[in-house]
Amino acid sequence: MLTLHEELMLLALDDKEGVVVPQAREPLKMGLASAILTELTLRGKLRTDGQFNVVVANPTPTGDPLLDRALESIRTSSTQPQPATLWIEELTRGMRDLEDQVIQRLVQRGALRVEESRRMLFFKESRFLQGALGVEEGIRRRLRDVVIGGASPDDRTLALIGLVKMTNLIEVAFPYTEWEQARRRIDELTSPQAAGWPASAQPGYAPQPEPATDMMGGLMPVLMFSMLAQSMFWGTGGWMMPGMLGEPAPQEPLFGEGSLLEAGNMNDFGDSGGFDFGDFGGEF
């Protein structure tokens, strides 16, 4: 089974050109970081407290390098839990070459294949096209069954729908004739009310749970990170929550020189500045 960040990456790649579609280039990295946090939540590794701080619920490694490095960094970052919005931002900034690493994983798993060409004889260009497994068709079918067909979404599919909205991929995941219907249904599925907030809650404000209950109840955990990222990146159409209303960031940065995260944690992401096609068997 693919992870959420792998599924999102497949949808973001143009099927003919083999590169990220233009409308997703800017929000994609934050979307991938949100997908990693959501995946860890779905696997029971993370939870949030009543102030939307991220708490490690189970530190046992998952076996996925990206997930485990993120989990370990959250576990060791600070003596106090940090807001969900901070982790979205810091994973976005701290995971260098995140897109390349996800693509590498998809090639290794056979979900993508690599085609290379030369431009002006000197510049090597790589395209990443659907692999023989046809994995992306299954993802699109799963989305369409829920958004267009009206099927009830499982947690993983609902999480992916929120990520598709955040990364501006609705017009990529659905054909032109279904765009209007898809937008309307996705707005319904990712609304604060659908996630368990009171009916008075509206995007742009700070909704409060009513009554105070476990923040991991209902549909909240599968939508929280993508919808927070929606508000952080686009400014509209997402949710404003505690942690986004002017609370000061920690004095020490979580990444970079003088950071809270020591070498060997999140700073290990992408140290090579990309990935070597030799990782795929030296064919390129």
Secondary structure, 3 states (H helix, E strand, C coil): CCCHHHHHHHHHECCCCCCECHHHCCCHHHHHHHHHHHHHHHCCCEEECCCCEEEECCCCCCCCHHHHHHHHHHHHCCCCCEEHHHHHHHHHHHCCCHHHHHHHHHHHCCCEEEEEEEECCCEEEEEEEECCCCHHHHHHHHHHHHHCCCCCCCHHHHHHHHHHHHCCCHHHHCCHHHHHHHHHHHHHHCCCCCCCCCCCCCCCCCCCCCCCCCCCCCCHHHHHHHHHHHHHHHCCCCCCCCCCCCCCCCCCCCCCCCCCCCCCCHHHCCCCCCCCHHHHCCCC
